[in-house]
Amino acid sequence: MALARKTGEVIVMKKLLIIILLLAVVSPVLAADNQRLIVRNNNGLPAMQLVCQLLGCGVVRQLDGTLGKLFLIRPPRLLSLQQFIVILGNVTGIVHVELDISVLLEQPAGVGQIPAGLSDRNPVEYFGSVVWNGYSNQPAAQVVRLAEARSHFGATGAGTVAIIDTGISTRHPALAAVVVPGYDFTRDVAGTPEEEGDVQQSTAAVLDDAEPAIVSQSTAAVLDDETLGILSAPDYAAFGHGTMVSGVVHMMAPTAHIMPLKAFRADGTGSLSDILRAIYFAADKHADVINMSFSFTYPSEELQRALQNVRVRGAIAVAAAGNYGTANPVYPAAYDSVMGVASTDNWDRRSSFSSYGPAIWVAAPGEAIISTYPFGSYSASWGTSFSAPMVAGAVALLLDGGTSPSSDQASEAIGQAHWISSELGHGRLDVYRALEAWRLNMSRYPY
């Protein structure tokens, strides 16, 4: 066996050397220092390390958790990126190569009229915590018939919802009890990625006399003037996004757990490789639902593969449809293994900013959504980023019945929505109908 393995390595080396010599006659445009490649090598890490030993590339890290077939590669300095990709394409075991691209969180939808509920700070008990009344009893919850469904079916949420975003504020009284350890992929640190840790300056948000004010292009929040001034800088364009998305999930399913997976920085930037790591991490940690409030306008084979893996392993993926206002597909929402979610207002009209079309599974309210915000505060936000976690939270309600639905079963139940038009898939989310459909399915097929 050892001799056969050694012979195989020699053959690989000879083949690579021939290709390198042939390419050497072309004057290369050297790869930029910040360029990285996502490489699938079915022969695993030792084979990938051997290739890089021969070519001068570097294995930065493995991307697919326990599977061990997908790697982030730093190209060699003495070859152009195109030459390196040609060489990789001739290596046995390497089946796919794509560029690790920089990505941004959802494009801002634009702030509308700040809702009155953001000033309703009356404290109310909410499943083990005290929250603002404007959050727990907001119009969007009434639109999707949340209280009616909760009262009739007794569902308050179960399982774990992994949220791939900017992190979370565990200091928030509404969220502290439901957060489970996650990971910060932007810093490569295990644990809970606290959003407040992204703010360099010291802040002390004094909310007693603070009034709601616009923080970014899609968010208004209750903050003191000092904190508001700091967070208005471009470096914090997406600060609080993960906490707001988490708060929507918690509003829908207050007894479900939330696993924060930080793949985006406070300015909203991230990388495809970190998103892939987060998806595989969620699957390895047995998350039941994965919420992705981000979108690309271009497909990625490895992103699609990661989400197919999630589906096979029993998790249910939900993604924002995008704030592009067009019928053009965006990813990951357009993949068959994902429920893509568009945005409506509180009168069941499609939000002007919301994407629409064949890739949409359902819609949910996405305008002036009141949610949690760092520093123990609350915010109002606009965008499909905040429609998606309503659906993710509704899926967590389906889990609260003793039997977990498959991805297809969950999609079928969520698809029992309030019809609006063909451009919004099955219609606007109706939590009562979704739970009714799933409970009926459970009674027919209890095993």
Secondary structure, DSSP 8 states (H G I E B T S, - for coil): -HHHHHHHHHHHHHHHHHHHHHHTTS---B--TT--EEEEETT-HHHHHHHHHHHT-EEEEE-STTS--EEEEE--TTSBHHHHHHHHTTSTTEEEEEE--EEEB----------GGGG---EEEETTEEEEHHHHT-HHHHHTTHHHHHHHH-----SEEEEEES-B-TTSTTTTTTB--EEETTTTEEE--BGGGG--S------SS--EEEEETTEEEE--HHHHHHHTSGGGTTTTHHHHHHHHHHHH-TTSEEEEEE-B-TTSEEEHHHHHHHHHHHHHTT-SEEEE-B-BSS--HHHHHHHHHHHHTT-EEEEE--SS-SS---BTTTSTTEEEEEEE-TTS-B-TT---STT--EEEE-SSEEEEETTTEEEEE-STTTTHHHHHHHHHHHTTTSS---HHHHHHHHTS-B---GGGTT-B--HHHHHHHHHHHHHH---
